[in-house]
């Protein structure tokens, strides 16, 4: 009977009462496996708080990836601000790509990468406008230098004319080309259709090489001017051909060749037109000598026997 009683479960006193009797006693606490510790809860709560902080920081990226972030209306400044959000090294790489085109290298795929900007094209066009206007006035001044009878008058209207020509070419031609590519893409599925901003980006950066060429046009030498304009047209025209020929080469042969021909023709007309209008060599003669020659001619006519 004593052995059976020893096998029964017995109720023990609490750990506090045992420690009160024997201070040197060792107690072991065995917790219920079903119960949850408070410490993991605290750690999990801290992780949740950290995750919420990280989520707040990356909320913009999450909304962009999910497509839930609303774009600003086109009449607000925030809408156009995204088009000028470009790094300096990206602008420099695109300028280098427009100056040094390589065969088989597409400017859009190699440098733009679905991230076109308006910062580079806008300031390149603005710099080219002032370069052409200022260089044209300096060229006229050097041409009239040493002629006391001729009074030099600055032509500020050249700035307006240059701005109209450059910005019209950099915006209207890409708009027409974008509409044409969309139309051909609806007819021929293999035709690549670039976005309007990508085409504007290509045209804007292709004009950069004309800035140093316009500075060289100050030199009063027709051979130097035509050589510089020829080099500039070849480099910038190569960028346009290497970019848009892959987009239309799968179209009908005649349409593809006609498209590239029109692109090159408009490019040549812009370069030659700017050179001939702003840097035209005028034969400025001395008014006194002109009057003397006119008087001599009248005297010779009067002395001529009838």
C-alpha positions as CSV (number, residue, x, y, z in Angstrom):
1,X,0.0,0.0,0.0
2,X,2.8,2.3,0.7
3,X,4.3,1.7,-2.7
4,X,1.0,2.5,-4.4
5,X,0.7,5.7,-2.5
6,X,4.1,6.7,-3.6
7,X,3.1,6.3,-7.2
8,X,0.3,8.8,-6.9
9,X,0.6,12.4,-8.0
10,X,1.1,14.8,-5.2
11,X,0.5,18.4,-4.9
12,X,3.6,20.4,-4.2
13,X,3.9,23.8,-2.6
14,X,4.6,26.9,-4.6
15,X,8.2,27.9,-5.4
16,X,7.9,30.9,-3.1
17,X,7.0,28.8,0.0
18,X,9.8,26.3,-0.8
19,X,12.3,29.1,-1.1
20,X,11.1,30.6,2.2
21,X,11.9,27.3,3.9
22,X,15.1,26.5,2.1
23,X,17.0,29.4,0.5
24,X,19.5,27.1,-1.2
25,X,16.9,25.1,-3.0
26,X,16.9,25.0,-6.8
27,X,13.7,25.5,-8.7
28,X,13.0,24.7,-12.4
29,X,10.1,26.4,-14.2
30,X,8.4,24.2,-16.8
31,X,6.0,26.2,-19.0
32,X,3.1,24.9,-20.9
33,X,4.0,24.3,-24.5
34,X,0.7,25.7,-25.6
35,X,1.3,29.0,-24.0
36,X,3.1,31.8,-26.0
37,X,6.0,33.8,-24.7
38,X,5.8,37.5,-24.4
39,X,9.3,38.1,-25.7
40,X,8.7,36.7,-29.2
41,X,5.6,38.9,-29.4
42,X,7.7,41.9,-28.5
43,X,10.3,41.0,-31.1
44,X,7.6,40.4,-33.7
45,X,6.0,43.7,-32.8
46,X,9.4,45.5,-33.2
47,X,9.9,43.8,-36.6
48,X,6.4,45.0,-37.7
49,X,7.3,48.5,-36.6
50,X,10.5,48.4,-38.6
51,X,8.7,47.0,-41.6
52,X,6.2,49.7,-41.4
53,X,8.9,52.3,-41.3
54,X,10.6,50.7,-44.3
55,X,7.3,50.5,-46.1
56,X,6.7,54.2,-45.5
57,X,10.1,55.0,-47.1
58,X,9.5,52.8,-50.1
59,X,5.8,53.7,-50.5
60,X,6.4,55.7,-53.7
61,X,8.3,52.8,-55.3
62,X,5.6,50.3,-54.3
63,X,2.9,52.5,-55.8
64,X,4.9,53.0,-59.0
65,X,5.5,49.3,-59.4
66,X,1.9,48.5,-58.7
67,X,0.7,51.2,-61.0
68,X,-1.4,52.8,-58.4
69,X,0.3,56.2,-58.2
70,X,-1.7,58.8,-60.0
71,X,0.1,61.0,-62.5
72,X,-0.2,64.8,-62.2
73,X,-2.4,66.6,-64.8
74,X,-0.6,67.9,-67.9
75,X,-1.2,71.5,-67.0
76,X,0.7,71.3,-63.8
77,X,4.4,71.9,-63.2
78,X,4.8,68.4,-61.6
79,X,3.8,66.7,-64.8
80,X,6.7,68.3,-66.8
81,X,9.1,68.0,-63.9
82,X,9.4,64.2,-64.4
83,X,10.8,64.9,-67.9
84,X,13.7,66.9,-66.5
85,X,14.6,64.4,-63.8
86,X,17.8,63.1,-65.3
87,X,21.3,62.6,-64.0
88,X,24.4,64.5,-65.3
89,X,26.2,61.4,-66.3
90,X,23.2,60.3,-68.4
91,X,23.2,63.6,-70.3
92,X,27.0,63.4,-70.9
93,X,26.6,59.8,-72.1
94,X,23.9,60.8,-74.6
95,X,26.0,63.7,-75.8
96,X,28.9,61.4,-76.4
97,X,26.7,59.0,-78.2
98,X,25.4,61.8,-80.5
99,X,28.9,62.9,-81.4
100,X,30.4,59.4,-81.9
101,X,27.8,57.2,-83.6
102,X,28.8,53.6,-84.1
103,X,27.4,51.3,-86.9
104,X,24.8,49.0,-85.6
105,X,24.3,51.0,-82.4
106,X,20.7,52.3,-81.9
107,X,20.7,55.6,-79.9
108,X,17.4,54.9,-78.3
109,X,18.2,51.4,-77.1
110,X,21.7,52.2,-76.1
111,X,21.4,55.5,-74.3
112,X,17.7,56.4,-73.8
113,X,16.5,53.0,-72.4
114,X,12.8,54.0,-72.1
115,X,13.9,57.0,-70.0
116,X,13.8,60.0,-72.4
117,X,14.4,63.4,-71.0
118,X,13.7,67.0,-72.2
119,X,16.5,68.6,-70.2
120,X,19.2,67.8,-72.7
121,X,17.3,68.6,-75.9
122,X,15.9,71.9,-74.5
123,X,19.3,73.3,-73.4
124,X,21.0,72.0,-76.5
125,X,18.5,73.8,-78.7
126,X,18.8,77.0,-76.6
127,X,22.6,76.9,-76.7
128,X,22.5,76.3,-80.5
129,X,20.2,79.2,-81.0
130,X,22.4,81.7,-79.2
131,X,25.6,80.2,-80.8
132,X,24.2,80.7,-84.3
133,X,22.9,84.2,-83.6
134,X,26.0,85.4,-81.8
135,X,28.4,83.8,-84.3
136,X,26.4,85.3,-87.1
137,X,26.7,88.8,-85.7
138,X,30.4,88.4,-85.0
139,X,31.0,87.1,-88.5
140,X,29.2,90.2,-89.9
141,X,31.3,92.5,-87.7
142,X,34.6,90.8,-88.8
143,X,33.5,91.2,-92.4
144,X,32.9,94.9,-92.0
145,X,36.0,95.5,-89.9
146,X,38.4,97.9,-91.6
147,X,35.7,99.6,-93.7
148,X,35.2,103.1,-92.2
149,X,32.4,103.9,-94.6
150,X,30.3,100.9,-93.3
151,X,28.6,101.1,-90.0
152,X,28.0,97.8,-88.2
153,X,24.5,97.3,-86.7
154,X,23.8,94.3,-84.6
155,X,21.0,92.1,-85.9
156,X,19.0,90.9,-82.8
157,X,16.3,89.5,-85.1
158,X,18.7,86.6,-85.8
159,X,18.0,85.3,-82.3
160,X,14.3,85.1,-83.0
161,X,14.8,83.6,-86.5
162,X,17.3,81.0,-85.2
163,X,15.0,80.0,-82.3
164,X,12.0,79.6,-84.6
165,X,14.0,77.4,-87.0
166,X,15.7,75.2,-84.4
167,X,12.7,74.6,-82.1
168,X,10.4,74.0,-85.0
169,X,12.7,71.4,-86.4
170,X,13.3,69.8,-83.0
171,X,9.6,69.5,-82.2
172,X,7.5,69.5,-85.3
173,X,9.6,67.0,-87.3
174,X,9.5,64.5,-84.4
175,X,5.8,65.0,-84.0
176,X,5.2,64.2,-87.7
177,X,7.6,61.3,-87.6
178,X,5.9,59.9,-84.5
179,X,2.5,60.0,-86.2
180,X,3.9,58.4,-89.3
181,X,5.5,55.5,-87.4
182,X,2.2,54.9,-85.5
183,X,0.3,54.8,-88.8
184,X,2.8,52.4,-90.3
185,X,2.8,50.3,-87.2
186,X,-1.0,49.8,-87.5
187,X,-0.4,48.7,-91.1
188,X,2.8,46.7,-90.7
189,X,3.3,44.9,-87.4
190,X,7.1,44.7,-87.7
191,X,7.5,48.5,-87.8
192,X,8.9,49.8,-84.5
193,X,7.1,52.7,-83.1
194,X,9.1,55.0,-80.8
195,X,7.4,57.2,-78.3
196,X,7.2,61.0,-79.0
197,X,9.6,61.8,-76.2
198,X,12.1,59.3,-77.4
199,X,12.1,60.8,-80.9
200,X,12.4,64.4,-79.5
201,X,15.3,63.1,-77.4
202,X,17.1,61.7,-80.4
203,X,16.6,64.9,-82.5
204,X,17.6,67.2,-79.6
205,X,20.9,65.4,-78.8
206,X,21.7,65.0,-82.6
207,X,21.9,68.9,-82.8
208,X,24.7,69.1,-80.2
209,X,27.4,68.7,-82.8
210,X,26.3,71.9,-84.6
211,X,27.2,74.0,-81.6
212,X,31.0,73.8,-82.1
213,X,30.4,74.0,-85.9
214,X,28.5,77.3,-85.4
215,X,31.5,78.6,-83.5
216,X,33.8,77.7,-86.3
217,X,31.6,79.5,-88.7
218,X,33.0,82.8,-87.3
219,X,36.2,82.1,-89.2
220,X,35.9,84.2,-92.5
221,X,36.8,81.2,-94.7
222,X,34.2,79.4,-96.8
223,X,36.3,76.3,-97.0
224,X,36.4,76.0,-93.2
225,X,32.7,76.7,-92.9
226,X,31.7,74.1,-95.5
227,X,34.1,71.5,-94.0
228,X,32.7,72.0,-90.5
229,X,29.1,71.8,-91.7
230,X,29.8,68.7,-93.7
231,X,31.3,66.9,-90.7
232,X,28.5,68.0,-88.4
233,X,25.9,66.8,-90.9
234,X,27.5,63.4,-91.3
235,X,27.8,62.8,-87.6
236,X,24.3,64.0,-86.6
237,X,22.7,62.4,-89.7
238,X,24.3,59.1,-88.8
239,X,22.6,59.2,-85.4
240,X,19.2,59.7,-87.1
241,X,19.8,57.0,-89.7
242,X,21.1,54.4,-87.3
243,X,18.1,55.1,-85.0
244,X,15.2,55.2,-87.5
245,X,16.4,52.8,-90.2
246,X,15.9,49.7,-87.9
247,X,12.4,51.0,-87.2
248,X,11.3,51.1,-90.8
249,X,13.5,48.5,-92.6
250,X,10.8,45.8,-92.2
251,X,8.3,48.1,-94.0
252,X,7.9,48.2,-97.8
253,X,11.3,48.9,-99.4
254,X,10.2,52.1,-101.1
255,X,8.5,53.5,-98.0
256,X,11.5,52.7,-95.8
257,X,13.9,54.4,-98.3
258,X,11.6,57.4,-98.7
259,X,11.3,57.8,-94.9
260,X,15.0,57.9,-94.4
261,X,15.5,60.1,-97.4
262,X,13.1,62.7,-96.0
263,X,14.8,62.6,-92.6
264,X,18.2,63.2,-94.1
265,X,16.9,65.9,-96.5
266,X,15.2,67.9,-93.7
267,X,18.4,67.6,-91.7
268,X,20.6,68.9,-94.5
269,X,18.1,71.8,-95.3
270,X,18.3,72.9,-91.6
271,X,22.2,72.9,-91.6
272,X,22.6,74.5,-95.0
273,X,19.8,77.0,-94.4
274,X,21.4,78.2,-91.2
275,X,24.8,78.6,-92.7
276,X,23.5,80.4,-95.8
277,X,21.2,82.8,-94.0
278,X,23.2,83.7,-90.9
279,X,26.7,83.4,-92.4
280,X,26.2,84.6,-95.9
281,X,29.2,86.3,-97.4
282,X,28.1,89.8,-98.6
283,X,30.1,91.8,-101.0
284,X,30.3,95.1,-99.1
285,X,31.8,97.9,-101.2
286,X,32.9,101.3,-100.3
287,X,30.2,103.9,-101.1
288,X,32.7,106.5,-102.1
289,X,34.3,104.2,-104.6
290,X,30.9,103.3,-105.9
291,X,30.0,106.9,-106.4
292,X,33.3,107.5,-108.2
293,X,32.8,104.5,-110.5
294,X,29.3,105.7,-111.3
295,X,30.5,109.2,-112.1
296,X,33.3,107.7,-114.3
297,X,30.8,105.6,-116.2
298,X,28.5,108.6,-116.8
299,X,31.5,110.6,-118.1
300,X,32.5,107.8,-120.4
301,X,29.0,107.6,-121.7
302,X,28.8,111.4,-122.3
303,X,32.1,111.4,-124.2
304,X,31.1,108.5,-126.4
305,X,30.4,109.7,-129.9
306,X,26.8,109.3,-131.1
